[in-house]
């Protein structure tokens, strides 16, 4: 049985994901895309920031996709 070692960025990301999933459940949604507050949601914005931070480990900068 292996334990997953998380850094601070991954921990924050997991916490934000739980918060977003809780909100979706409370609003009976499977995705934020169908939410009327999609473009003005601070919870979703903080989740997106956590995703980018976990990818860059907080170093900022741009991502090239």
PDB file of N, H, CA, C and O in Angstrom:
ATOM      1  N   UNK A   1       0.848  -1.172   0.000  1.00  0.00           N
ATOM      2  CA  UNK A   1       0.000   0.000   0.000  1.00  0.00           C
ATOM      3  C   UNK A   1       0.899   1.242   0.000  1.00  0.00           C
ATOM      4  O   UNK A   1       1.664   1.450   0.941  1.00  0.00           O
ATOM      5  N   UNK A   2       0.813   2.045  -1.020  1.00  0.00           N
ATOM      6  H   UNK A   2       0.191   1.877  -1.785  1.00  0.00           H
ATOM      7  CA  UNK A   2       1.655   3.241  -1.102  1.00  0.00           C
ATOM      8  C   UNK A   2       0.846   4.470  -0.721  1.00  0.00           C
ATOM      9  O   UNK A   2      -0.335   4.599  -1.041  1.00  0.00           O
ATOM     10  N   UNK A   3       1.537   5.372  -0.021  1.00  0.00           N
ATOM     11  H   UNK A   3       2.497   5.268   0.238  1.00  0.00           H
ATOM     12  CA  UNK A   3       0.898   6.629   0.355  1.00  0.00           C
ATOM     13  C   UNK A   3       1.307   7.701  -0.623  1.00  0.00           C
ATOM     14  O   UNK A   3       2.469   7.785  -1.022  1.00  0.00           O
ATOM     15  N   UNK A   4       0.356   8.516  -1.005  1.00  0.00           N
ATOM     16  H   UNK A   4      -0.588   8.448  -0.681  1.00  0.00           H
ATOM     17  CA  UNK A   4       0.621   9.613  -1.918  1.00  0.00           C
ATOM     18  C   UNK A   4       1.150  10.793  -1.096  1.00  0.00           C
ATOM     19  O   UNK A   4       0.526  11.213  -0.121  1.00  0.00           O
ATOM     20  N   UNK A   5       2.295  11.313  -1.499  1.00  0.00           N
ATOM     21  H   UNK A   5       2.802  10.972  -2.291  1.00  0.00           H
ATOM     22  CA  UNK A   5       2.869  12.470  -0.823  1.00  0.00           C
ATOM     23  C   UNK A   5       2.459  13.715  -1.598  1.00  0.00           C
ATOM     24  O   UNK A   5       2.748  13.838  -2.788  1.00  0.00           O
ATOM     25  N   UNK A   6       1.794  14.626  -0.925  1.00  0.00           N
ATOM     26  H   UNK A   6       1.560  14.526   0.042  1.00  0.00           H
ATOM     27  CA  UNK A   6       1.281  15.830  -1.569  1.00  0.00           C
ATOM     28  C   UNK A   6       2.085  17.048  -1.137  1.00  0.00           C
ATOM     29  O   UNK A   6       2.474  17.178   0.024  1.00  0.00           O
ATOM     30  N   UNK A   7       2.323  17.935  -2.094  1.00  0.00           N
ATOM     31  H   UNK A   7       2.006  17.830  -3.037  1.00  0.00           H
ATOM     32  CA  UNK A   7       2.939  19.202  -1.727  1.00  0.00           C
ATOM     33  C   UNK A   7       1.828  20.202  -1.410  1.00  0.00           C
ATOM     34  O   UNK A   7       0.646  19.898  -1.570  1.00  0.00           O
ATOM     35  N   UNK A   8       2.212  21.384  -0.964  1.00  0.00           N
ATOM     36  H   UNK A   8       3.172  21.632  -0.834  1.00  0.00           H
ATOM     37  CA  UNK A   8       1.215  22.368  -0.540  1.00  0.00           C
ATOM     38  C   UNK A   8       0.261  22.751  -1.659  1.00  0.00           C
ATOM     39  O   UNK A   8      -0.904  23.055  -1.401  1.00  0.00           O
ATOM     40  N   UNK A   9       0.741  22.742  -2.904  1.00  0.00           N
ATOM     41  H   UNK A   9       1.687  22.495  -3.114  1.00  0.00           H
ATOM     42  CA  UNK A   9      -0.090  23.122  -4.048  1.00  0.00           C
ATOM     43  C   UNK A   9      -1.138  22.051  -4.322  1.00  0.00           C
ATOM     44  O   UNK A   9      -2.281  22.370  -4.652  1.00  0.00           O
ATOM     45  N   UNK A  10      -0.760  20.791  -4.188  1.00  0.00           N
ATOM     46  H   UNK A  10       0.168  20.532  -3.920  1.00  0.00           H
ATOM     47  CA  UNK A  10      -1.704  19.695  -4.409  1.00  0.00           C
ATOM     48  C   UNK A  10      -2.747  19.626  -3.295  1.00  0.00           C
ATOM     49  O   UNK A  10      -3.911  19.313  -3.543  1.00  0.00           O
ATOM     50  N   UNK A  11      -2.323  19.918  -2.081  1.00  0.00           N
ATOM     51  H   UNK A  11      -1.377  20.173  -1.881  1.00  0.00           H
ATOM     52  CA  UNK A  11      -3.261  19.926  -0.950  1.00  0.00           C
ATOM     53  C   UNK A  11      -4.322  20.999  -1.164  1.00  0.00           C
ATOM     54  O   UNK A  11      -5.514  20.747  -0.990  1.00  0.00           O
ATOM     55  N   UNK A  12      -3.882  22.200  -1.545  1.00  0.00           N
ATOM     56  H   UNK A  12      -2.913  22.405  -1.687  1.00  0.00           H
ATOM     57  CA  UNK A  12      -4.823  23.294  -1.801  1.00  0.00           C
ATOM     58  C   UNK A  12      -5.770  22.927  -2.929  1.00  0.00           C
ATOM     59  O   UNK A  12      -6.972  23.179  -2.842  1.00  0.00           O
ATOM     60  N   UNK A  13      -5.230  22.327  -3.994  1.00  0.00           N
ATOM     61  H   UNK A  13      -4.254  22.123  -4.065  1.00  0.00           H
ATOM     62  CA  UNK A  13      -6.058  21.922  -5.128  1.00  0.00           C
ATOM     63  C   UNK A  13      -7.125  20.924  -4.686  1.00  0.00           C
ATOM     64  O   UNK A  13      -8.288  21.061  -5.065  1.00  0.00           O
ATOM     65  N   UNK A  14      -6.756  19.940  -3.907  1.00  0.00           N
ATOM     66  H   UNK A  14      -5.811  19.828  -3.599  1.00  0.00           H
ATOM     67  CA  UNK A  14      -7.739  18.952  -3.435  1.00  0.00           C
ATOM     68  C   UNK A  14      -8.823  19.612  -2.586  1.00  0.00           C
ATOM     69  O   UNK A  14     -10.001  19.275  -2.709  1.00  0.00           O
ATOM     70  N   UNK A  15      -8.426  20.553  -1.723  1.00  0.00           N
ATOM     71  H   UNK A  15      -7.469  20.827  -1.624  1.00  0.00           H
ATOM     72  CA  UNK A  15      -9.401  21.249  -0.887  1.00  0.00           C
ATOM     73  C   UNK A  15     -10.377  22.048  -1.741  1.00  0.00           C
ATOM     74  O   UNK A  15     -11.583  22.027  -1.499  1.00  0.00           O
ATOM     75  N   UNK A  16      -9.853  22.751  -2.740  1.00  0.00           N
ATOM     76  H   UNK A  16      -8.873  22.768  -2.937  1.00  0.00           H
ATOM     77  CA  UNK A  16     -10.713  23.550  -3.618  1.00  0.00           C
ATOM     78  C   UNK A  16     -11.649  22.660  -4.423  1.00  0.00           C
ATOM     79  O   UNK A  16     -12.813  23.007  -4.628  1.00  0.00           O
ATOM     80  N   UNK A  17     -11.148  21.510  -4.883  1.00  0.00           N
ATOM     81  H   UNK A  17     -10.203  21.228  -4.716  1.00  0.00           H
ATOM     82  CA  UNK A  17     -11.994  20.595  -5.641  1.00  0.00           C
ATOM     83  C   UNK A  17     -13.163  20.101  -4.796  1.00  0.00           C
ATOM     84  O   UNK A  17     -14.291  20.004  -5.278  1.00  0.00           O
ATOM     85  N   UNK A  18     -12.887  19.791  -3.540  1.00  0.00           N
ATOM     86  H   UNK A  18     -11.971  19.870  -3.148  1.00  0.00           H
ATOM     87  CA  UNK A  18     -13.949  19.347  -2.630  1.00  0.00           C
ATOM     88  C   UNK A  18     -14.998  20.444  -2.468  1.00  0.00           C
ATOM     89  O   UNK A  18     -16.196  20.164  -2.470  1.00  0.00           O
ATOM     90  N   UNK A  19     -14.549  21.694  -2.329  1.00  0.00           N
ATOM     91  H   UNK A  19     -13.575  21.922  -2.327  1.00  0.00           H
ATOM     92  CA  UNK A  19     -15.477  22.815  -2.180  1.00  0.00           C
ATOM     93  C   UNK A  19     -16.354  22.987  -3.423  1.00  0.00           C
ATOM     94  O   UNK A  19     -17.559  23.214  -3.315  1.00  0.00           O
ATOM     95  N   UNK A  20     -15.740  22.878  -4.597  1.00  0.00           N
ATOM     96  H   UNK A  20     -14.761  22.694  -4.685  1.00  0.00           H
ATOM     97  CA  UNK A  20     -16.502  23.018  -5.845  1.00  0.00           C
ATOM     98  C   UNK A  20     -17.502  21.873  -5.982  1.00  0.00           C
ATOM     99  O   UNK A  20     -18.655  22.097  -6.353  1.00  0.00           O
ATOM    100  N   UNK A  21     -17.069  20.653  -5.686  1.00  0.00           N
ATOM    101  H   UNK A  21     -16.133  20.471  -5.385  1.00  0.00           H
ATOM    102  CA  UNK A  21     -17.971  19.500  -5.790  1.00  0.00           C
ATOM    103  C   UNK A  21     -19.129  19.625  -4.802  1.00  0.00           C
ATOM    104  O   UNK A  21     -20.257  19.246  -5.120  1.00  0.00           O
ATOM    105  N   UNK A  22     -18.864  20.149  -3.620  1.00  0.00           N
ATOM    106  H   UNK A  22     -17.949  20.456  -3.362  1.00  0.00           H
ATOM    107  CA  UNK A  22     -19.936  20.359  -2.627  1.00  0.00           C
ATOM    108  C   UNK A  22     -20.957  21.362  -3.164  1.00  0.00           C
ATOM    109  O   UNK A  22     -22.165  21.157  -3.046  1.00  0.00           O
ATOM    110  N   UNK A  23     -20.460  22.440  -3.751  1.00  0.00           N
ATOM    111  H   UNK A  23     -19.478  22.606  -3.847  1.00  0.00           H
ATOM    112  CA  UNK A  23     -21.351  23.454  -4.320  1.00  0.00           C
ATOM    113  C   UNK A  23     -22.200  22.855  -5.444  1.00  0.00           C
ATOM    114  O   UNK A  23     -23.404  23.102  -5.522  1.00  0.00           O
ATOM    115  N   UNK A  24     -21.565  22.072  -6.306  1.00  0.00           N
ATOM    116  H   UNK A  24     -20.588  21.872  -6.242  1.00  0.00           H
ATOM    117  CA  UNK A  24     -22.302  21.441  -7.395  1.00  0.00           C
ATOM    118  C   UNK A  24     -23.402  20.534  -6.849  1.00  0.00           C
ATOM    119  O   UNK A  24     -24.519  20.524  -7.366  1.00  0.00           O
ATOM    120  N   UNK A  25     -23.083  19.778  -5.812  1.00  0.00           N
ATOM    121  H   UNK A  25     -22.176  19.785  -5.392  1.00  0.00           H
ATOM    122  CA  UNK A  25     -24.076  18.884  -5.204  1.00  0.00           C
ATOM    123  C   UNK A  25     -25.232  19.684  -4.611  1.00  0.00           C
ATOM    124  O   UNK A  25     -26.398  19.325  -4.776  1.00  0.00           O
ATOM    125  N   UNK A  26     -24.893  20.781  -3.916  1.00  0.00           N
ATOM    126  H   UNK A  26     -23.946  21.073  -3.783  1.00  0.00           H
ATOM    127  CA  UNK A  26     -25.929  21.615  -3.315  1.00  0.00           C
ATOM    128  C   UNK A  26     -26.855  22.222  -4.361  1.00  0.00           C
ATOM    129  O   UNK A  26     -28.039  22.433  -4.101  1.00  0.00           O
ATOM    130  N   UNK A  27     -26.318  22.499  -5.539  1.00  0.00           N
ATOM    131  H   UNK A  27     -25.356  22.328  -5.750  1.00  0.00           H
ATOM    132  CA  UNK A  27     -27.109  23.097  -6.616  1.00  0.00           C
ATOM    133  C   UNK A  27     -27.610  22.059  -7.626  1.00  0.00           C
ATOM    134  O   UNK A  27     -28.156  22.405  -8.673  1.00  0.00           O
ATOM    135  N   UNK A  28     -27.416  20.799  -7.293  1.00  0.00           N
ATOM    136  H   UNK A  28     -26.973  20.517  -6.442  1.00  0.00           H
ATOM    137  CA  UNK A  28     -27.855  19.677  -8.131  1.00  0.00           C
ATOM    138  C   UNK A  28     -27.309  19.793  -9.556  1.00  0.00           C
ATOM    139  O   UNK A  28     -28.041  19.635 -10.533  1.00  0.00           O
ATOM    140  N   UNK A  29     -26.009  20.071  -9.651  1.00  0.00           N
ATOM    141  H   UNK A  29     -25.414  20.199  -8.858  1.00  0.00           H
ATOM    142  CA  UNK A  29     -25.331  20.192 -10.935  1.00  0.00           C
ATOM    143  C   UNK A  29     -24.198  19.180 -10.998  1.00  0.00           C
ATOM    144  O   UNK A  29     -23.613  18.833  -9.972  1.00  0.00           O
ATOM    145  N   UNK A  30     -23.890  18.712 -12.189  1.00  0.00           N
ATOM    146  H   UNK A  30     -24.365  18.994 -13.023  1.00  0.00           H
ATOM    147  CA  UNK A  30     -22.748  17.823 -12.391  1.00  0.00           C
ATOM    148  C   UNK A  30     -21.550  18.589 -12.912  1.00  0.00           C
ATOM    149  O   UNK A  30     -20.445  18.051 -12.982  1.00  0.00           O
ATOM    150  N   UNK A  31     -21.762  19.837 -13.277  1.00  0.00           N
ATOM    151  H   UNK A  31     -22.660  20.274 -13.221  1.00  0.00           H
ATOM    152  CA  UNK A  31     -20.710  20.669 -13.850  1.00  0.00           C
ATOM    153  C   UNK A  31     -21.006  22.130 -13.553  1.00  0.00           C
ATOM    154  O   UNK A  31     -22.165  22.529 -13.438  1.00  0.00           O
ATOM    155  N   UNK A  32     -19.957  22.916 -13.432  1.00  0.00           N
ATOM    156  H   UNK A  32     -19.016  22.592 -13.525  1.00  0.00           H
ATOM    157  CA  UNK A  32     -20.130  24.363 -13.257  1.00  0.00           C
ATOM    158  C   UNK A  32     -20.643  25.019 -14.537  1.00  0.00           C
ATOM    159  O   UNK A  32     -21.204  26.114 -14.489  1.00  0.00           O
ATOM    160  N   UNK A  33     -20.460  24.373 -15.658  1.00  0.00           N
ATOM    161  H   UNK A  33     -20.004  23.484 -15.698  1.00  0.00           H
ATOM    162  CA  UNK A  33     -20.815  24.959 -16.950  1.00  0.00           C
ATOM    163  C   UNK A  33     -22.303  25.292 -17.049  1.00  0.00           C
ATOM    164  O   UNK A  33     -22.685  26.177 -17.814  1.00  0.00           O
ATOM    165  N   UNK A  34     -23.140  24.600 -16.292  1.00  0.00           N
ATOM    166  H   UNK A  34     -22.829  23.881 -15.671  1.00  0.00           H
ATOM    167  CA  UNK A  34     -24.579  24.856 -16.354  1.00  0.00           C
ATOM    168  C   UNK A  34     -25.061  25.811 -15.270  1.00  0.00           C
ATOM    169  O   UNK A  34     -26.258  26.071 -15.153  1.00  0.00           O
ATOM    170  N   UNK A  35     -24.133  26.330 -14.484  1.00  0.00           N
ATOM    171  H   UNK A  35     -23.161  26.119 -14.579  1.00  0.00           H
ATOM    172  CA  UNK A  35     -24.491  27.225 -13.380  1.00  0.00           C
ATOM    173  C   UNK A  35     -24.661  28.649 -13.903  1.00  0.00           C
ATOM    174  O   UNK A  35     -23.872  29.116 -14.724  1.00  0.00           O
ATOM    175  N   UNK A  36     -25.685  29.328 -13.425  1.00  0.00           N
ATOM    176  H   UNK A  36     -26.326  28.949 -12.758  1.00  0.00           H
ATOM    177  CA  UNK A  36     -25.930  30.703 -13.875  1.00  0.00           C
ATOM    178  C   UNK A  36     -24.868  31.672 -13.354  1.00  0.00           C
ATOM    179  O   UNK A  36     -24.741  32.779 -13.879  1.00  0.00           O
ATOM    180  N   UNK A  37     -24.111  31.281 -12.343  1.00  0.00           N
ATOM    181  H   UNK A  37     -24.214  30.383 -11.917  1.00  0.00           H
ATOM    182  CA  UNK A  37     -23.061  32.141 -11.779  1.00  0.00           C
ATOM    183  C   UNK A  37     -21.671  31.802 -12.313  1.00  0.00           C
ATOM    184  O   UNK A  37     -20.668  32.243 -11.754  1.00  0.00           O
ATOM    185  N   UNK A  38     -21.609  31.041 -13.365  1.00  0.00           N
ATOM    186  H   UNK A  38     -22.425  30.683 -13.820  1.00  0.00           H
ATOM    187  CA  UNK A  38     -20.336  30.534 -13.899  1.00  0.00           C
ATOM    188  C   UNK A  38     -19.266  31.614 -14.036  1.00  0.00           C
ATOM    189  O   UNK A  38     -18.139  31.422 -13.581  1.00  0.00           O
ATOM    190  N   UNK A  39     -19.595  32.727 -14.647  1.00  0.00           N
ATOM    191  H   UNK A  39     -20.511  32.883 -15.017  1.00  0.00           H
ATOM    192  CA  UNK A  39     -18.591  33.752 -14.934  1.00  0.00           C
ATOM    193  C   UNK A  39     -18.319  34.690 -13.765  1.00  0.00           C
ATOM    194  O   UNK A  39     -17.388  35.492 -13.819  1.00  0.00           O
ATOM    195  N   UNK A  40     -19.115  34.598 -12.719  1.00  0.00           N
ATOM    196  H   UNK A  40     -19.872  33.946 -12.675  1.00  0.00           H
ATOM    197  CA  UNK A  40     -18.954  35.483 -11.560  1.00  0.00           C
ATOM    198  C   UNK A  40     -18.776  34.699 -10.262  1.00  0.00           C
ATOM    199  O   UNK A  40     -19.165  35.170  -9.193  1.00  0.00           O
ATOM    200  N   UNK A  41     -18.204  33.530 -10.348  1.00  0.00           N
ATOM    201  H   UNK A  41     -17.889  33.146 -11.216  1.00  0.00           H
ATOM    202  CA  UNK A  41     -18.103  32.655  -9.185  1.00  0.00           C
ATOM    203  C   UNK A  41     -16.690  32.701  -8.590  1.00  0.00           C
ATOM    204  O   UNK A  41     -15.729  32.249  -9.214  1.00  0.00           O
ATOM    205  N   UNK A  42     -16.580  33.241  -7.400  1.00  0.00           N
ATOM    206  H   UNK A  42     -17.360  33.608  -6.893  1.00  0.00           H
ATOM    207  CA  UNK A  42     -15.267  33.331  -6.746  1.00  0.00           C
ATOM    208  C   UNK A  42     -14.761  31.947  -6.331  1.00  0.00           C
ATOM    209  O   UNK A  42     -13.552  31.716  -6.302  1.00  0.00           O
ATOM    210  N   UNK A  43     -15.668  31.036  -6.014  1.00  0.00           N
ATOM    211  H   UNK A  43     -16.650  31.224  -6.038  1.00  0.00           H
ATOM    212  CA  UNK A  43     -15.277  29.672  -5.654  1.00  0.00           C
ATOM    213  C   UNK A  43     -14.618  28.970  -6.842  1.00  0.00           C
ATOM    214  O   UNK A  43     -13.559  28.358  -6.704  1.00  0.00           O
ATOM    215  N   UNK A  44     -15.252  29.067  -8.000  1.00  0.00           N
ATOM    216  H   UNK A  44     -16.112  29.565  -8.113  1.00  0.00           H
ATOM    217  CA  UNK A  44     -14.686  28.455  -9.206  1.00  0.00           C
ATOM    218  C   UNK A  44     -13.381  29.139  -9.590  1.00  0.00           C
ATOM    219  O   UNK A  44     -12.429  28.472  -9.995  1.00  0.00           O
ATOM    220  N   UNK A  45     -13.327  30.465  -9.466  1.00  0.00           N
ATOM    221  H   UNK A  45     -14.101  31.007  -9.137  1.00  0.00           H
ATOM    222  CA  UNK A  45     -12.098  31.197  -9.773  1.00  0.00           C
ATOM    223  C   UNK A  45     -10.947  30.734  -8.877  1.00  0.00           C
ATOM    224  O   UNK A  45      -9.821  30.571  -9.348  1.00  0.00           O
ATOM    225  N   UNK A  46     -11.226  30.521  -7.591  1.00  0.00           N
ATOM    226  H   UNK A  46     -12.141  30.653  -7.209  1.00  0.00           H
ATOM    227  CA  UNK A  46     -10.168  30.070  -6.678  1.00  0.00           C
ATOM    228  C   UNK A  46      -9.734  28.642  -7.016  1.00  0.00           C
ATOM    229  O   UNK A  46      -8.569  28.289  -6.835  1.00  0.00           O
ATOM    230  N   UNK A  47     -10.669  27.821  -7.507  1.00  0.00           N
ATOM    231  H   UNK A  47     -11.616  28.108  -7.654  1.00  0.00           H
ATOM    232  CA  UNK A  47     -10.313  26.462  -7.941  1.00  0.00           C
ATOM    233  C   UNK A  47      -9.406  26.518  -9.171  1.00  0.00           C
ATOM    234  O   UNK A  47      -8.402  25.809  -9.238  1.00  0.00           O
ATOM    235  N   UNK A  48      -9.753  27.342 -10.118  1.00  0.00           N
ATOM    236  H   UNK A  48     -10.568  27.918 -10.064  1.00  0.00           H
ATOM    237  CA  UNK A  48      -8.936  27.470 -11.336  1.00  0.00           C
ATOM    238  C   UNK A  48      -7.537  27.966 -10.977  1.00  0.00           C
ATOM    239  O   UNK A  48      -6.546  27.477 -11.520  1.00  0.00           O
ATOM    240  N   UNK A  49      -7.453  28.927 -10.070  1.00  0.00           N
ATOM    241  H   UNK A  49      -8.258  29.325  -9.629  1.00  0.00           H
ATOM    242  CA  UNK A  49      -6.155  29.421  -9.628  1.00  0.00           C
ATOM    243  C   UNK A  49      -5.357  28.296  -8.975  1.00  0.00           C
ATOM    244  O   UNK A  49      -4.152  28.182  -9.200  1.00  0.00           O
ATOM    245  N   UNK A  50      -6.015  27.469  -8.173  1.00  0.00           N
ATOM    246  H   UNK A  50      -6.994  27.562  -7.990  1.00  0.00           H
ATOM    247  CA  UNK A  50      -5.340  26.343  -7.520  1.00  0.00           C
ATOM    248  C   UNK A  50      -4.828  25.338  -8.551  1.00  0.00           C
ATOM    249  O   UNK A  50      -3.767  24.743  -8.361  1.00  0.00           O
ATOM    250  N   UNK A  51      -5.573  25.146  -9.638  1.00  0.00           N
ATOM    251  H   UNK A  51      -6.434  25.629  -9.792  1.00  0.00           H
ATOM    252  CA  UNK A  51      -5.121  24.247 -10.705  1.00  0.00           C
ATOM    253  C   UNK A  51      -3.830  24.777 -11.325  1.00  0.00           C
ATOM    254  O   UNK A  51      -2.851  24.043 -11.463  1.00  0.00           O
ATOM    255  N   UNK A  52      -3.835  26.046 -11.693  1.00  0.00           N
ATOM    256  H   UNK A  52      -4.630  26.642 -11.580  1.00  0.00           H
ATOM    257  CA  UNK A  52      -2.639  26.642 -12.294  1.00  0.00           C
ATOM    258  C   UNK A  52      -1.471  26.658 -11.320  1.00  0.00           C
ATOM    259  O   UNK A  52      -0.336  26.381 -11.707  1.00  0.00           O
ATOM    260  N   UNK A  53      -1.742  26.981 -10.053  1.00  0.00           N
ATOM    261  H   UNK A  53      -2.664  27.205  -9.739  1.00  0.00           H
ATOM    262  CA  UNK A  53      -0.676  26.989  -9.060  1.00  0.00           C
ATOM    263  C   UNK A  53      -0.079  25.594  -8.867  1.00  0.00           C
ATOM    264  O   UNK A  53       1.132  25.456  -8.694  1.00  0.00           O
ATOM    265  N   UNK A  54      -0.919  24.567  -8.895  1.00  0.00           N
ATOM    266  H   UNK A  54      -1.903  24.680  -9.035  1.00  0.00           H
ATOM    267  CA  UNK A  54      -0.407  23.203  -8.722  1.00  0.00           C
ATOM    268  C   UNK A  54       0.441  22.786  -9.921  1.00  0.00           C
ATOM    269  O   UNK A  54       1.368  21.988  -9.784  1.00  0.00           O
ATOM    270  N   UNK A  55       0.123  23.326 -11.089  1.00  0.00           N
ATOM    271  H   UNK A  55      -0.630  23.975 -11.201  1.00  0.00           H
ATOM    272  CA  UNK A  55       0.904  23.005 -12.286  1.00  0.00           C
ATOM    273  C   UNK A  55       2.247  23.732 -12.283  1.00  0.00           C
ATOM    274  O   UNK A  55       3.253  23.187 -12.736  1.00  0.00           O
ATOM    275  N   UNK A  56       2.259  24.952 -11.776  1.00  0.00           N
ATOM    276  H   UNK A  56       1.442  25.395 -11.408  1.00  0.00           H
ATOM    277  CA  UNK A  56       3.485  25.751 -11.795  1.00  0.00           C
ATOM    278  C   UNK A  56       4.215  25.761 -10.453  1.00  0.00           C
ATOM    279  O   UNK A  56       5.283  26.356 -10.316  1.00  0.00           O
ATOM    280  N   UNK A  57       3.613  25.086  -9.460  1.00  0.00           N
ATOM    281  H   UNK A  57       2.745  24.603  -9.571  1.00  0.00           H
ATOM    282  CA  UNK A  57       4.155  25.060  -8.109  1.00  0.00           C
ATOM    283  C   UNK A  57       4.324  26.474  -7.558  1.00  0.00           C
ATOM    284  O   UNK A  57       5.252  26.755  -6.801  1.00  0.00           O
ATOM    285  N   UNK A  58       3.387  27.373  -7.963  1.00  0.00           N
ATOM    286  H   UNK A  58       2.632  27.144  -8.578  1.00  0.00           H
ATOM    287  CA  UNK A  58       3.364  28.723  -7.427  1.00  0.00           C
ATOM    288  C   UNK A  58       4.355  29.691  -8.044  1.00  0.00           C
ATOM    289  O   UNK A  58       4.483  30.827  -7.587  1.00  0.00           O
ATOM    290  N   UNK A  59       5.054  29.254  -9.074  1.00  0.00           N
ATOM    291  H   UNK A  59       4.950  28.331  -9.445  1.00  0.00           H
ATOM    292  CA  UNK A  59       6.064  30.109  -9.680  1.00  0.00           C
ATOM    293  C   UNK A  59       5.475  31.096 -10.673  1.00  0.00           C
ATOM    294  O   UNK A  59       6.185  31.970 -11.171  1.00  0.00           O
ATOM    295  N   UNK A  60       4.187  30.970 -10.967  1.00  0.00           N
ATOM    296  H   UNK A  60       3.610  30.261 -10.562  1.00  0.00           H
ATOM    297  CA  UNK A  60       3.536  31.878 -11.893  1.00  0.00           C
ATOM    298  C   UNK A  60       3.991  31.633 -13.319  1.00  0.00           C
ATOM    299  O   UNK A  60       4.463  30.549 -13.662  1.00  0.00           O
ATOM    300  N   UNK A  61       3.841  32.662 -14.141  1.00  0.00           N
ATOM    301  H   UNK A  61       3.458  33.542 -13.862  1.00  0.00           H
ATOM    302  CA  UNK A  61       4.211  32.505 -15.545  1.00  0.00           C
ATOM    303  C   UNK A  61       3.046  32.015 -16.354  1.00  0.00           C
ATOM    304  O   UNK A  61       1.980  31.707 -15.820  1.00  0.00           O
ATOM    305  N   UNK A  62       3.253  31.946 -17.626  1.00  0.00           N
ATOM    306  H   UNK A  62       4.118  32.196 -18.060  1.00  0.00           H
ATOM    307  CA  UNK A  62       2.208  31.511 -18.530  1.00  0.00           C
ATOM    308  C   UNK A  62       2.283  30.036 -18.850  1.00  0.00           C
ATOM    309  O   UNK A  62       3.302  29.383 -18.630  1.00  0.00           O
ATOM    310  N   UNK A  63       1.208  29.536 -19.363  1.00  0.00           N
ATOM    311  H   UNK A  63       0.379  30.067 -19.543  1.00  0.00           H
ATOM    312  CA  UNK A  63       1.161  28.146 -19.799  1.00  0.00           C
ATOM    313  C   UNK A  63       0.908  28.150 -21.298  1.00  0.00           C
ATOM    314  O   UNK A  63       0.046  28.873 -21.797  1.00  0.00           O
ATOM    315  N   UNK A  64       1.668  27.340 -21.996  1.00  0.00           N
ATOM    316  H   UNK A  64       2.369  26.753 -21.591  1.00  0.00           H
ATOM    317  CA  UNK A  64       1.484  27.219 -23.427  1.00  0.00           C
ATOM    318  C   UNK A  64       0.798  25.894 -23.708  1.00  0.00           C
ATOM    319  O   UNK A  64       1.330  24.822 -23.421  1.00  0.00           O
ATOM    320  N   UNK A  65      -0.396  25.996 -24.278  1.00  0.00           N
ATOM    321  H   UNK A  65      -0.828  26.867 -24.512  1.00  0.00           H
ATOM    322  CA  UNK A  65      -1.166  24.777 -24.576  1.00  0.00           C
ATOM    323  C   UNK A  65      -1.148  24.521 -26.054  1.00  0.00           C
ATOM    324  O   UNK A  65      -1.736  23.545 -26.518  1.00  0.00           O
TER     325      UNK A  65
END
